[in-house]
Amino acid sequence: MECDGKEVAFKLSDNCVLKIVKGDIIEWSVDGSSHAIVNPANERMLGGNGADGAIHDAAGPQLRAACYEVPEVLPGVRCPTGEARITPGFNLAASHVVHTVGPVYNAEKNPKKLLESAYRNSLRVAKENNIQYIAFTAISCGIFRYPLDEAASIAISTVKEFGKDFKEVHFVMFSDDTYTMWVNKAKELSPSQQDRSSSTSSKTIKTGFFTHSSSSRVITVPSMASGAVFNLSDSSLLKIVKGDITKWSVDAIVNPANERMLGGGGADGAIHRAAGPQLRAACYEVSEVRPGVRCPLGEARITPGFNLPASRVIHTVGPIYDSALNPKESLTNSYRNSLRVAKENNIKYIAFPAISCGIYGYPFDEAAVIGISTIKEFANDFKEVHFVLFADDIYSVWVNKAKEVLQKA
């Protein structure tokens, strides 16, 4: 990755410096033994999207394994919102990862308190583990939609409380707008401090302890360029995101299968390829209810996820719009039975594609209303339900229909 070399530094105390830099947090390091990056995780701590997914990808599978060993405080919850946990960094340049969960801005009663807690508890955990150099991203400023100006003020003000406990605190920002906002807010909160800025166009940048090179490896993570979050209940969220469901790290993803369950085209084929041949073998072992039919229209079956990031796959068969006798009833059953199977198997995080909206020809607007309305019936049974949609047009329809269905007065 090319780095533009932007850096601004502020004095937090006689012994501590705050640095706001433009770069990629997965490549950040300082002294090799007493430094940590902060991962904006989810409560499961098993990887996700955006920076969370990038950090897990770069750290390697050992990080997920270490996170899995963190005790659950509630079913499916290893790190509640606002708290923090620490693990080794494994293949990362940083020696440790502090995992924290920021608030979803429009879904929490007191997002400011929770965001303060996410920063404060990350710093406390780091201090308890003798971390001297720590780097943050902009927690909750991606799909969780925390306004940048408010988030920057909270972050910088909270970091100031720990000015005597660290040698350096870094904010490592990937985008220009977030970097600019953080710098401006730091200047507002530290008006008497003289900042020192540097910029260079050379291929290799060294700014203090922060180093980047244009030869850095490329990390491929699920696309999170677009996303919307809705409340299903006080304890459950619906997330509609643009991305690739085969890369989704949740308890279960839903596979829009055919009745044979042995793989097919579209998302079905992609899921089978990503899971590996074990998935087809497991599906083959599912009992046929009649010759060639393992999962009838509207029903659902469950298997392990094998090589997928998701631990389980729920297979369901949606209707062909122009040939099913009652396509609405069949599609409703596909969603409802998938959710029932998930509930029976203690799934708390589940991701759907747009069932029947590919070659089966279901109109997007009708399918979106059916999918979202059916999920509402299970609002208290899951912590998060995701729609992971590959195409812009389907994503836009789903977001608009969610606003209609979920935000009615």
C-alpha atoms as one frame of an Amber mdcrd trajectory, in Angstrom:
protein
   0.000   0.000   0.000   1.285   3.470  -0.778   1.288   5.846   2.145   1.196
   9.597   1.631   3.280  10.181   4.746   0.826  12.442   6.570   1.464  12.719
  10.279   0.621  15.232  12.986   1.973  14.923  16.522   0.705  16.462  19.782
   2.174  16.377  23.259  -0.097  14.624  25.774   2.380  14.926  28.644   6.106
  15.310  29.204   6.498  11.611  28.433   3.709  10.874  25.951   2.972  11.873
  22.363  -0.261  11.544  20.401   0.303  10.875  16.700  -2.398  11.000  14.045
  -1.206   9.303  10.892  -2.568   8.214   7.543  -1.951   4.544   6.889  -2.966
   0.916   7.314  -3.175  -0.290  10.924  -2.327  -3.902  10.079   1.204  -2.773
   9.147   1.775  -0.625  12.229   4.557  -1.492  14.666   7.000   0.176  17.010
   9.396  -1.744  19.251   8.410  -5.356  18.676   7.427  -6.333  22.223   5.367
  -3.687  24.056   3.017  -2.425  21.372  -0.601  -3.159  20.486  -3.169  -2.282
  17.878  -6.841  -1.963  18.780  -9.256  -4.075  16.783 -12.806  -2.715  16.367
 -14.359  -6.142  16.902 -17.855  -7.526  17.370 -19.055  -9.242  20.530 -18.237
 -12.724  19.198 -14.577 -11.759  18.610 -14.263 -14.249  15.740 -13.580 -11.782
  12.941 -15.888  -9.664  10.867 -15.552  -7.067   8.190 -13.742  -3.818   7.531
 -10.747  -3.300   9.849 -11.798  -6.294  11.984 -11.629  -8.639   9.014  -8.370
  -7.131   7.761  -6.719  -7.585  11.151  -7.842 -11.219  11.375  -6.673 -11.925
   7.828  -3.260 -10.400   8.490  -2.817 -12.067  11.890  -3.636 -15.513  10.514
  -5.915 -18.265  11.858  -4.127 -18.308  15.225  -5.895 -15.050  16.126  -9.350
 -16.518  15.599  -8.315 -19.581  17.617  -7.071 -17.370  20.477 -10.277 -15.331
  20.403 -12.320 -18.517  20.472 -10.635 -19.392  23.774 -11.811 -16.146  25.405
 -14.619 -17.148  27.811 -18.152 -16.196  26.830 -19.899 -13.934  29.344 -23.233
 -14.572  27.608 -24.060 -17.067  24.848 -22.114 -15.881  21.810 -20.650 -12.854
  23.647 -16.957 -12.782  24.510 -16.541  -9.005  24.622 -19.638  -6.916  25.407
 -20.015  -3.464  23.877 -17.663  -1.008  25.538 -15.366  -3.642  27.053 -11.958
  -4.880  25.878  -9.916  -8.095  25.674  -6.285  -8.741  24.678  -4.592 -11.460
  22.604  -1.208 -11.901  20.947  -0.746 -10.373  17.481   0.569 -13.572  15.845
   1.469 -12.702  12.220   0.837  -8.987  12.686   3.670  -6.514  13.021   2.236
  -5.496  16.419   2.927  -7.836  19.338  -0.603  -7.632  20.778  -4.184  -6.970
  19.707  -6.632  -5.271  22.054 -10.159  -6.125  20.936 -12.990  -3.737  21.769
 -16.595  -3.384  20.649 -17.876   0.074  19.790 -21.538   1.083  19.703 -23.872
   1.176  16.726 -24.687   4.888  16.751 -28.407   4.720  15.956 -29.085   1.559
  17.950 -27.794   2.429  21.426 -29.437   4.508  24.150 -26.147   6.114  25.154
 -23.617   5.722  22.324 -21.312   8.388  23.754 -20.868   6.515  27.038 -20.251
   3.236  25.217 -17.694   4.750  22.843 -15.873   6.355  25.760 -15.874   2.963
  27.477 -14.470   1.257  24.379 -11.496   3.637  24.316 -11.066   3.770  28.102
 -11.182   0.010  28.600  -8.796  -0.560  25.690  -6.313   1.776  27.323  -6.804
   0.162  30.750  -6.199  -3.329  29.338  -3.115  -2.065  27.507  -1.775  -0.413
  30.665  -2.362  -3.600  32.694  -0.315  -5.512  30.117   2.599  -3.052  30.111
   1.907  -1.804  26.595   3.874   1.373  25.904   2.810   2.082  22.325  -0.791
   1.656  21.168  -2.588   2.396  17.891  -6.310   2.907  17.341  -8.548   3.085
  14.330 -11.647   5.304  14.348 -13.866   2.990  16.407 -17.538   2.805  15.284
 -17.005   5.190  12.350 -17.579   2.610   9.604 -20.800   0.672   9.275 -21.710
   1.604  12.867 -22.153   5.180  11.585 -20.777   7.209  14.468 -20.436  10.837
  13.250 -16.773  11.577  12.704 -16.664  14.883  14.572 -18.320  13.470  17.709
 -16.250  10.290  17.595 -12.991  12.223  17.231 -13.754  14.421  20.240 -14.615
  11.405  22.393 -11.535   9.466  21.297  -9.008  12.248  21.794 -10.515  13.415
  25.102 -10.434   9.865  26.484  -6.860   9.294  25.327  -5.829  12.471  27.170
  -6.871  10.831  30.456  -4.038   8.333  29.974  -1.388  10.861  28.962   1.094
   9.655  31.592   0.627   5.925  31.008   2.017   5.456  27.485   4.999   6.630
  25.458   2.952   7.067  22.283  -0.711   6.756  21.323  -1.403   6.634  17.583
  -4.575   7.037  15.558  -3.983   5.261  12.243  -6.553   6.420   9.693  -7.180
   4.812   6.339  -9.236   7.605   4.700  -8.483  11.281   4.133 -11.749  12.540
   5.646 -11.271  10.639   8.913  -7.622  11.703   9.143  -8.516  15.367   8.559
 -11.322  15.302  11.119  -9.076  13.749  13.774  -6.331  16.301  13.197  -8.766
  19.214  13.390 -10.355  17.935  16.597  -6.947  17.329  18.162  -6.032  20.935
  17.420  -9.276  22.138  19.009  -8.685  20.055  22.130  -4.975  20.974  22.334
  -4.921  24.623  21.188  -1.711  25.453  23.002   0.242  22.573  21.593   2.562
  23.068  18.658   1.995  20.301  16.146   4.590  19.131  13.749   3.462  17.891
  10.361   5.299  16.165   7.597   4.441  15.080   4.078   6.497  13.422   1.413
   5.888  11.751  -1.905   8.735   9.220  -1.746   7.974   5.527  -2.176   9.039
   4.611   1.371   7.815   6.749   4.248   9.277   6.927   7.735   7.508   9.251
  10.146   8.731   8.781  13.693   7.975   5.169  14.563   5.591   4.628  11.647
   6.880   2.982   8.490   5.197   2.078   5.199   6.463   0.866   1.861   4.808
   0.754  -1.533   5.716  -2.953  -1.696   3.377  -3.856   1.185   1.295  -6.986
   0.750  -2.329  -6.646  -0.323  -4.986  -7.990   2.027  -8.343  -8.985   0.523
 -11.280  -8.573   2.882 -15.051  -8.471   2.476 -16.253  -5.225   0.942 -17.895
  -2.943   3.484 -18.150   0.163   1.349 -21.913   0.215   1.891 -23.874  -0.773
   4.948 -27.005   0.054   6.953 -27.991  -1.000  10.477 -31.516  -1.290  11.895
 -32.951  -2.256  15.280 -35.047  -5.423  15.229 -35.468  -5.299  19.014 -33.620
  -4.003  22.049 -31.230  -6.942  21.752 -31.123  -7.654  18.011 -29.779  -5.838
  14.947 -30.405  -6.197  11.237 -27.397  -5.288   9.104 -27.649  -4.885   5.347
 -24.222  -4.849   3.780 -22.588  -5.047   0.406 -20.145  -7.931   0.158 -19.366
 -11.570  -0.519 -21.211 -14.025   1.737 -18.535 -16.699   1.287 -16.175 -14.478
   3.286 -18.647 -13.783   6.098 -17.506 -14.788   9.581 -20.723 -15.487  11.488
 -22.228 -18.509  13.217 -24.051 -19.501  10.028 -24.566 -18.362   6.457 -27.631
 -19.345   4.444 -27.048 -21.109   1.139 -29.729 -20.662  -1.556 -29.538 -24.309
  -2.578 -31.461 -26.594  -4.894 -33.393 -29.646  -3.733 -30.477 -32.022  -4.407
 -28.156 -29.954  -2.140 -25.075 -30.941  -4.128 -24.087 -27.484  -5.371 -25.250
 -25.433  -8.309 -24.760 -22.012  -9.859 -24.595 -18.517  -8.393 -24.188 -18.191
  -4.630 -24.837 -21.916  -4.153 -21.846 -22.840  -6.311 -19.662 -20.144  -4.766
 -20.415 -21.400  -1.243 -19.623 -24.991  -2.206 -16.326 -23.961  -3.828 -15.276
 -21.887  -0.828 -16.256 -24.589   1.685 -14.385 -27.309  -0.170 -15.412 -30.840
  -1.163 -16.316 -31.757   2.427 -19.485 -29.689   2.095 -20.749 -31.678  -0.865
 -19.914 -34.888   0.982 -21.852 -33.717   4.042 -24.818 -32.711   1.897 -24.744
 -36.090   0.195 -25.234 -37.691   3.612 -28.471 -35.745   4.199 -31.350 -38.194
   3.869 -33.471 -37.963   0.727 -37.163 -37.407   1.428 -37.861 -38.677  -2.064
 -35.543 -39.642  -4.925 -33.117 -36.773  -5.651 -34.679 -34.435  -3.037 -32.826
 -33.782   0.209 -34.306 -30.361   0.953 -37.778 -29.681  -0.462 -38.895 -26.213
  -1.529 -39.216 -23.881   1.464 -37.485 -26.179   3.952 -33.989 -25.953   5.461
 -31.109 -28.228   6.463 -27.851 -27.511   8.335 -24.251 -28.689   7.844 -20.817
 -27.606   9.062 -19.106 -24.777   7.174 -15.794 -26.623   6.669 -13.378 -24.188
   4.940 -15.753 -21.222   5.162 -15.208 -18.508   7.797 -18.771 -19.275   8.993
 -18.991 -22.296  11.262 -22.297 -23.567   9.798 -24.224 -23.500   6.529 -28.012
 -23.532   6.483 -29.262 -24.760   3.116 -32.697 -23.642   1.952 -34.536 -23.867
  -1.358 -36.327 -20.777  -2.565 -39.040 -20.705  -5.229 -38.735 -20.090  -8.956
 -40.956 -17.043  -9.229 -42.738 -17.863 -12.484 -43.309 -21.562 -11.828 -44.077
 -21.932  -8.099 -47.764 -22.256  -7.199 -47.438 -19.772  -4.338 -44.017 -18.107
  -4.524 -44.709 -15.723  -1.630 -45.565 -18.570   0.747 -42.572 -20.615  -0.397
 -40.128 -17.733   0.006 -41.542 -16.917   3.440 -41.044 -20.553   4.407 -37.446
 -20.489   3.186 -36.605 -17.594   5.499 -38.753 -18.860   8.392 -37.411 -22.404
   8.314 -33.819 -21.202   7.986 -34.302 -19.103  11.104 -36.009 -21.958  12.965
 -33.139 -24.331  12.167 -30.660 -21.660  13.251 -32.519 -21.086  16.521 -32.647
 -24.833  17.224 -28.868 -24.959  16.781 -28.150 -21.982  19.073 -27.035 -19.744
  16.213 -26.865 -16.105  17.303 -25.358 -14.467  14.204 -26.722 -15.430  10.778
 -26.232 -14.050   7.271 -28.581 -14.365   4.283 -28.207 -13.639   0.583 -31.234
 -12.472  -1.415 -32.934 -15.856  -1.765 -34.495 -16.527  -5.201 -33.392 -13.156
  -6.614 -30.877 -14.558  -9.104 -31.780 -16.973 -11.837 -35.051 -17.800 -10.027
 -36.310 -14.336 -10.996 -38.033 -13.146  -7.825 -38.718  -9.371  -8.033 -36.347
  -7.581  -5.701 -38.890  -5.333  -3.987 -41.283  -8.184  -3.181 -38.460 -10.468
  -2.038 -36.982  -7.787   0.212 -40.289  -7.158   1.995 -40.804 -10.898   2.542
 -37.256 -11.444   3.824 -37.234  -8.474   6.207 -40.787  -9.039   7.477 -40.085
 -12.697   8.226 -36.895 -11.850  10.072 -38.892  -9.464  12.280 -40.781 -12.479
  13.639 -37.505 -13.738  15.141 -36.299 -10.392  16.491 -35.660 -11.699  20.008
 -33.944 -14.905  18.952 -30.737 -13.573  17.351 -28.143 -10.977  18.207 -27.520
 -10.020  14.574 -29.117 -10.948  11.269 -27.200  -9.866   8.156 -28.218  -9.555
   4.538 -24.997  -9.815   2.531 -25.745  -8.625  -0.986 -23.368  -8.740  -3.908
 -24.993  -6.267  -6.327 -25.648  -2.536  -5.936 -29.235  -2.726  -7.184 -30.266
  -5.459  -4.728 -28.486  -3.688  -1.881 -30.342  -0.422  -2.592 -33.734  -2.141
  -2.718 -33.076  -3.988   0.549 -32.054  -0.827   2.399 -35.084   1.101   1.131
 -37.481  -1.709   2.018 -35.935  -2.073   5.480 -36.629   1.601   6.113 -40.250
   1.084   5.072 -40.798  -2.122   7.040 -38.781  -1.384  10.187 -39.092   2.361
  10.616 -42.850   2.749  10.323 -44.369   4.825  13.060
